[in-house]
Amino acid sequence: MLRAAEELLGEARQAVARLSWNLAVRRSQEVVEPTLKGLLVLLGADYPKVHDVGEVFVRCVRERLPDVDERSIEDVVRVSADLARKRAPAF
């Protein structure tokens, strides 16, 4: 999942360079989703089969990595939710 996210990140950057905003938003969400799911797998957690796994990620990180900065966790959730919401109209 993390390798796929890395490849999609390259595609997102190319879309931005071409000013292809709808594709940039879609690819960005496609980067965040497998990244979070991959991290959940590394943390030994199962993830829901939905596009926005931010809330599951927060619970898992708070339980298993209590030293992670709370603001960073909140930023991850905000970005994941925002991109998941923007994904549908971007198609």
CNS distance restraints for C-alpha pairs under 8 A (distance, minus, plus):
assign (resid   1 and name CA) (resid   5 and name CA) 6.19 0.50 0.50
assign (resid   1 and name CA) (resid  34 and name CA) 5.31 0.50 0.50
assign (resid   1 and name CA) (resid  35 and name CA) 6.58 0.50 0.50
assign (resid   1 and name CA) (resid  37 and name CA) 7.39 0.50 0.50
assign (resid   1 and name CA) (resid  38 and name CA) 5.39 0.50 0.50
assign (resid   2 and name CA) (resid   6 and name CA) 6.24 0.50 0.50
assign (resid   2 and name CA) (resid  34 and name CA) 6.42 0.50 0.50
assign (resid   2 and name CA) (resid  35 and name CA) 5.45 0.50 0.50
assign (resid   2 and name CA) (resid  38 and name CA) 5.82 0.50 0.50
assign (resid   3 and name CA) (resid   7 and name CA) 6.41 0.50 0.50
assign (resid   4 and name CA) (resid   8 and name CA) 6.19 0.50 0.50
assign (resid   4 and name CA) (resid  31 and name CA) 7.89 0.50 0.50
assign (resid   4 and name CA) (resid  34 and name CA) 7.43 0.50 0.50
assign (resid   5 and name CA) (resid   9 and name CA) 6.07 0.50 0.50
assign (resid   5 and name CA) (resid  30 and name CA) 7.06 0.50 0.50
assign (resid   5 and name CA) (resid  31 and name CA) 4.59 0.50 0.50
assign (resid   5 and name CA) (resid  32 and name CA) 7.31 0.50 0.50
assign (resid   5 and name CA) (resid  34 and name CA) 5.89 0.50 0.50
assign (resid   5 and name CA) (resid  35 and name CA) 5.94 0.50 0.50
assign (resid   6 and name CA) (resid  10 and name CA) 6.64 0.50 0.50
assign (resid   6 and name CA) (resid  31 and name CA) 7.15 0.50 0.50
assign (resid   7 and name CA) (resid  11 and name CA) 6.64 0.50 0.50
assign (resid   8 and name CA) (resid  12 and name CA) 6.14 0.50 0.50
assign (resid   8 and name CA) (resid  27 and name CA) 6.06 0.50 0.50
assign (resid   8 and name CA) (resid  28 and name CA) 7.58 0.50 0.50
assign (resid   8 and name CA) (resid  30 and name CA) 6.84 0.50 0.50
assign (resid   8 and name CA) (resid  31 and name CA) 5.75 0.50 0.50
assign (resid   9 and name CA) (resid  13 and name CA) 6.21 0.50 0.50
assign (resid   9 and name CA) (resid  27 and name CA) 6.96 0.50 0.50
assign (resid   9 and name CA) (resid  28 and name CA) 6.74 0.50 0.50
assign (resid   9 and name CA) (resid  31 and name CA) 5.86 0.50 0.50
assign (resid  10 and name CA) (resid  14 and name CA) 6.27 0.50 0.50
assign (resid  11 and name CA) (resid  15 and name CA) 6.17 0.50 0.50
assign (resid  11 and name CA) (resid  24 and name CA) 7.84 0.50 0.50
assign (resid  11 and name CA) (resid  27 and name CA) 6.76 0.50 0.50
assign (resid  12 and name CA) (resid  16 and name CA) 6.29 0.50 0.50
assign (resid  12 and name CA) (resid  23 and name CA) 7.18 0.50 0.50
assign (resid  12 and name CA) (resid  24 and name CA) 4.80 0.50 0.50
assign (resid  12 and name CA) (resid  25 and name CA) 7.57 0.50 0.50
assign (resid  12 and name CA) (resid  26 and name CA) 7.97 0.50 0.50
assign (resid  12 and name CA) (resid  27 and name CA) 5.01 0.50 0.50
assign (resid  12 and name CA) (resid  28 and name CA) 5.82 0.50 0.50
assign (resid  13 and name CA) (resid  17 and name CA) 6.23 0.50 0.50
assign (resid  13 and name CA) (resid  24 and name CA) 7.18 0.50 0.50
assign (resid  14 and name CA) (resid  18 and name CA) 6.27 0.50 0.50
assign (resid  14 and name CA) (resid  24 and name CA) 7.99 0.50 0.50
assign (resid  15 and name CA) (resid  19 and name CA) 6.11 0.50 0.50
assign (resid  15 and name CA) (resid  20 and name CA) 4.99 0.50 0.50
assign (resid  15 and name CA) (resid  21 and name CA) 6.80 0.50 0.50
assign (resid  15 and name CA) (resid  23 and name CA) 6.08 0.50 0.50
assign (resid  15 and name CA) (resid  24 and name CA) 5.03 0.50 0.50
assign (resid  16 and name CA) (resid  20 and name CA) 5.84 0.50 0.50
assign (resid  16 and name CA) (resid  21 and name CA) 6.33 0.50 0.50
assign (resid  16 and name CA) (resid  24 and name CA) 5.67 0.50 0.50
assign (resid  20 and name CA) (resid  24 and name CA) 6.14 0.50 0.50
assign (resid  21 and name CA) (resid  25 and name CA) 6.16 0.50 0.50
assign (resid  22 and name CA) (resid  26 and name CA) 6.34 0.50 0.50
assign (resid  22 and name CA) (resid  90 and name CA) 4.74 0.50 0.50
assign (resid  22 and name CA) (resid  91 and name CA) 7.03 0.50 0.50
assign (resid  23 and name CA) (resid  27 and name CA) 5.99 0.50 0.50
assign (resid  23 and name CA) (resid  90 and name CA) 6.94 0.50 0.50
assign (resid  23 and name CA) (resid  91 and name CA) 7.90 0.50 0.50
assign (resid  24 and name CA) (resid  28 and name CA) 5.94 0.50 0.50
assign (resid  25 and name CA) (resid  29 and name CA) 6.27 0.50 0.50
assign (resid  25 and name CA) (resid  83 and name CA) 6.94 0.50 0.50
assign (resid  25 and name CA) (resid  86 and name CA) 7.16 0.50 0.50
assign (resid  25 and name CA) (resid  87 and name CA) 6.61 0.50 0.50
assign (resid  25 and name CA) (resid  90 and name CA) 6.66 0.50 0.50
assign (resid  26 and name CA) (resid  30 and name CA) 6.18 0.50 0.50
assign (resid  26 and name CA) (resid  83 and name CA) 7.76 0.50 0.50
assign (resid  26 and name CA) (resid  86 and name CA) 7.90 0.50 0.50
assign (resid  26 and name CA) (resid  87 and name CA) 5.41 0.50 0.50
assign (resid  26 and name CA) (resid  90 and name CA) 6.23 0.50 0.50
assign (resid  26 and name CA) (resid  91 and name CA) 7.46 0.50 0.50
assign (resid  27 and name CA) (resid  31 and name CA) 6.14 0.50 0.50
assign (resid  28 and name CA) (resid  32 and name CA) 6.38 0.50 0.50
assign (resid  28 and name CA) (resid  83 and name CA) 7.25 0.50 0.50
assign (resid  29 and name CA) (resid  33 and name CA) 6.13 0.50 0.50
assign (resid  29 and name CA) (resid  80 and name CA) 7.11 0.50 0.50
assign (resid  29 and name CA) (resid  83 and name CA) 5.08 0.50 0.50
assign (resid  29 and name CA) (resid  84 and name CA) 6.19 0.50 0.50
assign (resid  29 and name CA) (resid  87 and name CA) 6.78 0.50 0.50
assign (resid  30 and name CA) (resid  34 and name CA) 6.71 0.50 0.50
assign (resid  31 and name CA) (resid  35 and name CA) 6.17 0.50 0.50
assign (resid  32 and name CA) (resid  36 and name CA) 6.11 0.50 0.50
assign (resid  32 and name CA) (resid  80 and name CA) 6.36 0.50 0.50
assign (resid  33 and name CA) (resid  37 and name CA) 6.18 0.50 0.50
assign (resid  33 and name CA) (resid  51 and name CA) 6.21 0.50 0.50
assign (resid  33 and name CA) (resid  52 and name CA) 6.66 0.50 0.50
assign (resid  33 and name CA) (resid  53 and name CA) 7.04 0.50 0.50
assign (resid  33 and name CA) (resid  80 and name CA) 7.20 0.50 0.50
assign (resid  34 and name CA) (resid  38 and name CA) 5.73 0.50 0.50
assign (resid  35 and name CA) (resid  39 and name CA) 6.17 0.50 0.50
assign (resid  36 and name CA) (resid  40 and name CA) 6.15 0.50 0.50
assign (resid  36 and name CA) (resid  53 and name CA) 6.97 0.50 0.50
assign (resid  36 and name CA) (resid  54 and name CA) 7.42 0.50 0.50
assign (resid  36 and name CA) (resid  57 and name CA) 6.83 0.50 0.50
assign (resid  37 and name CA) (resid  41 and name CA) 6.27 0.50 0.50
assign (resid  37 and name CA) (resid  47 and name CA) 6.39 0.50 0.50
assign (resid  37 and name CA) (resid  53 and name CA) 7.21 0.50 0.50
assign (resid  38 and name CA) (resid  42 and name CA) 6.28 0.50 0.50
assign (resid  39 and name CA) (resid  43 and name CA) 6.18 0.50 0.50
assign (resid  40 and name CA) (resid  44 and name CA) 6.28 0.50 0.50
assign (resid  40 and name CA) (resid  45 and name CA) 5.18 0.50 0.50
assign (resid  40 and name CA) (resid  46 and name CA) 6.74 0.50 0.50
assign (resid  40 and name CA) (resid  47 and name CA) 6.73 0.50 0.50
assign (resid  40 and name CA) (resid  57 and name CA) 6.56 0.50 0.50
assign (resid  40 and name CA) (resid  60 and name CA) 7.38 0.50 0.50
assign (resid  41 and name CA) (resid  45 and name CA) 5.42 0.50 0.50
assign (resid  41 and name CA) (resid  46 and name CA) 6.49 0.50 0.50
assign (resid  41 and name CA) (resid  47 and name CA) 7.72 0.50 0.50
assign (resid  43 and name CA) (resid  60 and name CA) 7.69 0.50 0.50
assign (resid  43 and name CA) (resid  64 and name CA) 7.50 0.50 0.50
assign (resid  45 and name CA) (resid  60 and name CA) 7.12 0.50 0.50
assign (resid  47 and name CA) (resid  53 and name CA) 7.00 0.50 0.50
assign (resid  47 and name CA) (resid  56 and name CA) 6.97 0.50 0.50
assign (resid  48 and name CA) (resid  53 and name CA) 6.78 0.50 0.50
assign (resid  48 and name CA) (resid  56 and name CA) 7.90 0.50 0.50
assign (resid  51 and name CA) (resid  84 and name CA) 6.28 0.50 0.50
assign (resid  52 and name CA) (resid  80 and name CA) 5.94 0.50 0.50
assign (resid  52 and name CA) (resid  81 and name CA) 5.91 0.50 0.50
assign (resid  52 and name CA) (resid  84 and name CA) 5.84 0.50 0.50
assign (resid  53 and name CA) (resid  57 and name CA) 6.12 0.50 0.50
assign (resid  53 and name CA) (resid  80 and name CA) 7.39 0.50 0.50
assign (resid  54 and name CA) (resid  58 and name CA) 6.21 0.50 0.50
assign (resid  54 and name CA) (resid  76 and name CA) 6.81 0.50 0.50
assign (resid  54 and name CA) (resid  77 and name CA) 4.54 0.50 0.50
assign (resid  54 and name CA) (resid  78 and name CA) 7.80 0.50 0.50
assign (resid  54 and name CA) (resid  80 and name CA) 5.79 0.50 0.50
assign (resid  54 and name CA) (resid  81 and name CA) 6.81 0.50 0.50
assign (resid  55 and name CA) (resid  59 and name CA) 6.40 0.50 0.50
assign (resid  55 and name CA) (resid  77 and name CA) 6.46 0.50 0.50
assign (resid  56 and name CA) (resid  60 and name CA) 6.16 0.50 0.50
assign (resid  57 and name CA) (resid  61 and name CA) 6.02 0.50 0.50
assign (resid  57 and name CA) (resid  77 and name CA) 7.86 0.50 0.50
assign (resid  58 and name CA) (resid  62 and name CA) 6.00 0.50 0.50
assign (resid  58 and name CA) (resid  73 and name CA) 6.27 0.50 0.50
assign (resid  58 and name CA) (resid  74 and name CA) 7.78 0.50 0.50
assign (resid  58 and name CA) (resid  77 and name CA) 7.18 0.50 0.50
assign (resid  59 and name CA) (resid  63 and name CA) 6.17 0.50 0.50
assign (resid  60 and name CA) (resid  64 and name CA) 5.96 0.50 0.50
assign (resid  60 and name CA) (resid  65 and name CA) 7.82 0.50 0.50
assign (resid  61 and name CA) (resid  65 and name CA) 4.97 0.50 0.50
assign (resid  61 and name CA) (resid  66 and name CA) 6.75 0.50 0.50
assign (resid  61 and name CA) (resid  68 and name CA) 7.50 0.50 0.50
assign (resid  61 and name CA) (resid  73 and name CA) 7.97 0.50 0.50
assign (resid  62 and name CA) (resid  66 and name CA) 4.97 0.50 0.50
assign (resid  62 and name CA) (resid  68 and name CA) 7.60 0.50 0.50
assign (resid  68 and name CA) (resid  72 and name CA) 7.46 0.50 0.50
assign (resid  68 and name CA) (resid  73 and name CA) 7.42 0.50 0.50
assign (resid  69 and name CA) (resid  73 and name CA) 6.59 0.50 0.50
assign (resid  70 and name CA) (resid  74 and name CA) 6.25 0.50 0.50
assign (resid  71 and name CA) (resid  75 and name CA) 6.14 0.50 0.50
assign (resid  72 and name CA) (resid  76 and name CA) 6.33 0.50 0.50
assign (resid  73 and name CA) (resid  77 and name CA) 6.45 0.50 0.50
assign (resid  74 and name CA) (resid  78 and name CA) 6.14 0.50 0.50
assign (resid  75 and name CA) (resid  79 and name CA) 6.12 0.50 0.50
assign (resid  76 and name CA) (resid  80 and name CA) 6.08 0.50 0.50
assign (resid  77 and name CA) (resid  81 and name CA) 6.07 0.50 0.50
assign (resid  78 and name CA) (resid  82 and name CA) 6.00 0.50 0.50
assign (resid  79 and name CA) (resid  83 and name CA) 6.06 0.50 0.50
assign (resid  80 and name CA) (resid  84 and name CA) 6.09 0.50 0.50
assign (resid  81 and name CA) (resid  85 and name CA) 6.10 0.50 0.50
assign (resid  82 and name CA) (resid  86 and name CA) 6.22 0.50 0.50
assign (resid  83 and name CA) (resid  87 and name CA) 5.87 0.50 0.50
assign (resid  84 and name CA) (resid  88 and name CA) 7.55 0.50 0.50
assign (resid  86 and name CA) (resid  90 and name CA) 6.30 0.50 0.50
assign (resid  87 and name CA) (resid  91 and name CA) 6.79 0.50 0.50
